[in-house]
Amino acid sequence: MASKKIAKRNAAISMLLAFVLAVSMSTVLIKRTAAQTTYYVDILDFAFVPSALTIVSGDTVVWTNNDPVIYMLWFTRVSDGTTYLLSDPIGPGETWSYTFTEVVDLQYFDLDRLWMTGFLTVNPSPVRDVAVTDVRLRQTVVGQGFSTKINVTVQNQGELTETFNVTLNRIGSARPFKLTGNFISGWNGTIPGPTITVNQYDTVILTLTSADVTHNFGVDYNGNGVPDAGEPLSPNFSGTIIYRFFADVVGSFTYYCYFHPFSMFGTFVVNPTPVVTETGRMEVSLLTPGETRLLIFQWDVTTAIAKAYYIITAVADTLPGETDTADNTFVDGTLIIAMPCDWVGSTTTPPAPPDGKVDFRDVFWLLKAYGSDPSKPNWNPNIDVAGSTTTPPAPPDNRVDFRDVFWLLKNYGKVDP
């Protein structure tokens, strides 16, 4: 009996589908997505319980048949009566579920019992969207063993109150290499010299030694065989020097001693896979729609963190269902980790980057900023290194005063490494 009843039902379904096509009632193909919320409707005593339900796009509804008969649900659009969806047959004790991703008002029936009816309203899903809108470095040069603060601004651009994490990352690493040059035997005694491979945004730290005459080291980004503006080029050396540069251009290039390019050359490779290291993480709790909040990260720069150039980024977690994720990441400028109080490499404006020694150039800039605070025109946050003379030093205190002089005197004359 049951098999005959199912056969009759399938025949009725086929006739109904043919009729639907004949009168050109539109049927929607719906993408099935992961449900946000699951709702349940009981079919009990020839009725839908509850008979009316309001959900949002992306939610799932599960119908459970508690009666001793087979049901098949027919969904129509309230707006024009056209067919929207037909369910599978739902036998006694069985369930049928569907995830609704279109905004629509529906009325549905059992095909054999059109007096059984229910209503389903699918509203738009609330927008979930958070963004990192700003990252501000308090300092651009920080000494090992000291600390700095980084301000991160986040905003809830969605329609729900959200709790999520923000991660502060530093991008880059220190990559030391040693090259000894000889115009007859090349770099490190080989022609071509050793291949140097780094990742994008690494700080390349070269110990360059001459075994004979004056040399230099340069990377030829554009392949024209001569040093150009924007390409790494060391000072000339006839002894040993330390030369640092920032590997921000991806590709495979040739490096030279431009005085002896036919014997002193090699391959320099920058891979497009930067090293990303988590520096801090904070939870943003219950950020209401439209609300902006400032997060203050304190980064204690231990001696275990290599002296290098780092790109600072802040990343907000991607929320479930969030589609606008481009603004979840904010990239700020470069932060240099250096020797304590090695702030600059020149007395010119703007000053050259740290040069690996604490000398009269750093004294010049401390004297220039002495007595200042953030309200003064001569304020220089890099010079405000600490708020104490104790070890470990207290965080910067927004004053350039005797405490900063203390640390400069303590480190004066030191050379890196």
N, C-alpha and C positions, 0 to 999 in steps of 0.2 A: 504493500500500500504506500509506504513511504517513497519507494522509487518511482511509482506511477505519479505520485503527487509532485515530486521534484521535476519529472519529465514534463508534466503539464505546466508547471511554473516556468521552466526554461522556455517552453514554446510561447507562453504569454509574454515573457521578457523579449524574445526575438521579435514578436509582432509589435510590441510597444516601441522597440528601438527603430524598427522600420518606419513606424508612424512618425517618430521624432525626426528622422532624416527627411521624410517626405514633406513635412511642413517647415523644414529648414530651421528647426529650433537649434540654437547654437549650444555647443557643448564645450566646456573649458578644460584645457589640459593644465593641470596644476602641478607645479614643482613641489615635491615633498621635501620638507626641510626638518631639521631637528626641532622638536617641540620646545616651546618655552614653558608652557603649563599644560597639564593634562586634566581634562574634565570628564565626568562620568555621567551617563544617562542610563537609567534602568528602563527596560521595556517590561512592564508589569501590569497584569490584568488589562491587557489591550489598551495601554496608555503609556505615554512617554513621561518619565519622571526625572527631572523637571520637564515641563512642557515647553519652557522658553529658556534660552541660554544666551548669554552675551560673552564673547571671547575676543581675543585680539589675534591679528595675523601671526601665524606661526604656532598657535596653540593646537593641541590635539584633543579630539573628543572621542570617547570610547562608549559604544552602545552595548549593553549586556541584555541578552534575551532571557528573561525569567519565566516565559510562558511555554506551554507545550506545543507551540506551532512554529512554523518558519516565517520569518519576516524578511522583506526586502524594502529598503528605504529609497524613496524617490524625492530628490531635493529640487526645488524650483526657486527661481529668483522672484522675490516679492515685487520687484519693479515692473516686470513684464510677463511673468508666468512661464518663462522658458526654462527648459531643463538645465540644471547645473551639474547634477551628479546622480548616479545610481550606485547603491551599495551592493556588495556581494550578498548572497543569501545568508541569513543568520539563523542557524538552527537552534533548537532548545539548548540552553546552557552555554551557547557560544557568544563570542564578542566580535565586533567589527569596529575598527578605528579609522580615523582620517585626520590628517593635518591640514588645516585650512590656511592658505597663504594669500588669498585674495580678499580684499575688503568688499563685503557683500551682505545683503539681508536675504535670508532664506526661509522658506516654509517647506517642511518635509512631511511625507505621508508613508504609510505602508501601502504597497501596490495593491494588495488584495483587500485592504480595509481603508479606503480613502477617508473615512471618518476619523481615523486615527491621525492626528496632526501635531506637529511641534514647530517651534520657531527658533532660528539660530541667527544671531547677529554677529558678524565678524568685523570688528573695528580695527583701525590701523594700529600697528604695534607702536608703543611709545619709543621715541628716538632715544637711543643710548649713545652718548658721545662725550668723551672727556678729551682734553687737550692740554699739552704743555705749551704755554704761550710765551714764556721767557726764561732764560737762564742767564744769570749775572755772576761773573767771577769777581770776588772782592779784590783779588790780586792776580797778576799775570806771571809773577815770579815768586816762588816759594822755596825756602831752603829745607833740605832734609832735616828732620827733627823738629820742625815747626808745624803750625796748623794754619788753615785758611777756611773761609766760609764761602759757600756757593749758594746763591738764592735761586730758587726754582718757583715759578708761578704756574699754577694749574687752574683750569676753568672747566666747569660742568656746562657743556653746550647742548646737553640733552634734556629730556623731560622727566627723568627719574632721579631720585636721590641716590648717589653712588658711593661705594667704598671700594678703594682700589689702591695698588701700590705704585710708587714712583721710584725708579732705579736710576741712580747716578752712575755713569760709566766714564772711564777714561779709555781713550783709544790710542794705541801705540805702545812701543816698547823700546828699550835700549839695545842696540846691536853693535857690539865692539868687534873691530877687526884690526889686524896688524899687517902693515905692508912695508917692506924694505925695498927701496928702489936702487937699481944700478943700470946705467944707460947701456951696458953691454949685455947683461944677463936678464934684464927686465925686472918685473915685480916679483919679489920672493924667489928669485932665481929661475923663473920660468917665463917663456914667451909663447903664447900670451900668458898674462898673469892669472892668478886664481879667480874663479867666478865668485862674485859677491851677490848673495841672494838675501833679500829682506822682504818685509811686508809693507804695504802702504801705510804711511804715517809713522813708521819706525824712525827713531833717531839713530843715524849711523855715526858711530864714534870710531874714528880712524886714528890709530897710532902710526904716524908716517915717519919713516927713518930713511935718510940718505946714506948709502954706503960709499958714495963717491963725490958727486958734484951737486949743484943746486937742482932741485926738482920741484914740481907741484903736482897736485892731483885734481882732476876735474871730470865731471860726468857730462857727456855730449848728448843731450836730450834730442836735439834736432838733426844729428848726424852730419853736420857740416864740417866737422873736424877742427873747429875753433871754439874757444870759450865765448859764450854769449850771456847777456843779462838774464838772470833767473836760473841759470844753471849752476850747480855746485862747483866751486873753485876754491881750493885751499890757498893760503899764503905760500909763497916760495919758502923752501926749507933746505938747509944743508946739514942739519943735525936731526933731532927728533922733535916733532910737534904733535899736538892733539888737535884734530880737526873734526868738527861736528856739523852735520847737516840733516835736514828734515826730508825724508823720502816720501814726497806726496804725489809724484808723477808715476803712474803705472806703466810698465813696459820693460823691454829689454834694450839696454843701451851699451855703449862702449865708454869705458873710462880710460883716461890717458894721463901721462905726464906730457904736457903740451910742449916741453922742451925737447923731449925724445919720443915722439909719438910712434915711431916705427918699431921700437923695441919695448916700450913701456906702455902697454895697453892691456885691457881685459874686458870681461863682460860684467855688467851690473844689472841685476834683475830685481824689479819691484813687483811682487805679486799683489793682486787686488783683494787680499784677504787680511784686513787689519786685525791686530790683536785687541780684543775688547775685554776689559777687566772691570768687574763691578767695584765701585768705590763706596757706595752707600745705598740704603733703601729706607723709605719711609712710607707708612700707611696714611692714606688720605681717607678719613672717616666721615661718612654722612655729608658729602658735598652736595648741596641742594642745587636744583636747576638754576643756571645763571650765576651761581656763586663762583668767585675767584678767591684763591687762597695762596698765601706765600709760605713756602717750605724753606727752611734754612738748614742746609747740610754743613756739618763741620767735618773737614777732612784732616785727620792727623797724618801728616806726611812722615812716616817712619823712614829710617835709613834703609829698610828693606825695599823701598820703592826707588827704582833706579832713577838717576838723574837723566832726564830726557824731556822732549816736547810731548805734550799730551793734548789731544782734542777732547773736550768735555761735552758729554751729551746727557740729557735726561729723557727717560722713556716711561710713559704711563702705560699700565697694563691695558691690553685690549679687552674690552668688555664683551660678554656674550651678546651676539647680535649687532655689535658695533661695526659699521661699514666705513665711516670716515676715520681711517686710522693714520692718514698721512701726518696729521698734526699731533699724534701721540708721542712723537719724537722731536726734540729740539736740540740742535747742534750749536754750541757756543764756540768761542774762540779757543786759542791755544794757551795752555798753562805750562810754564816751564818749571820743572823741578831742578834745582841747582844746589851748589854749595851754599851753606848759610851765609847771607850777606853778600853773595856774589850777584848783585842786581843787574849790572850793566857791563858793557865792554867798551864804552866810550863816554866822553863828556858832551857829546853833541846832542842836539834835539831833532828828532827822537833818538834816544840812546840805542846803541847796538845791543844785541842780546848778551847775556852773561858770557864771560870769556874764560871761565875756569880759574880765576884768581881774584882774591879780595885785595884791592889796591886803592890807589888814590882816586880812581874813577868812581868807586863806590863811596868813598869819603865825600867826593864832590857832590853827589846826589843826596847824601844824607844831610850835608850842610844846607843844601838848597831847600830841603823839606823840613828842616828842624823847626820845632815849635808849631807845626801845622796840625790841623784836624780837617775833617771832611768839608767844613765850611770855608776853608781858606783856599786862595788861588794857588798856593804852592804845595797843596796837599798831594802826596804821592803814596798810595796805599801799599805799594811794594816795600817801601822803607819802614813802614810800621810792622815790624816782624813779630813783636811779642808785647805782652802786657805785664811781664815780670822779668826778673833776672835769675829766677830759680830754674832748676832743671827737673823735669821738662818745662819749657817756658809756657806761661799762660798764653791763651789766644791773643791776637792783636787787640788793642784797646782804643783804636781810633785817635791815637796821638803819636806823633813822632817826638820822642823825648829821650831822657837819659837812659831809659831801658834799652832803646834801640842802639844808642851809642855804646852801651855795655856789650851788646852782642857783636857789633861791628869790631870793637877793639879785641874781643875774644877771638875773632876769626881773621883779623887783619894779617895779611902776609901769607895766608894759606893758598896752596895751589892744588888744583885738581888734575890728575888723581893723586 
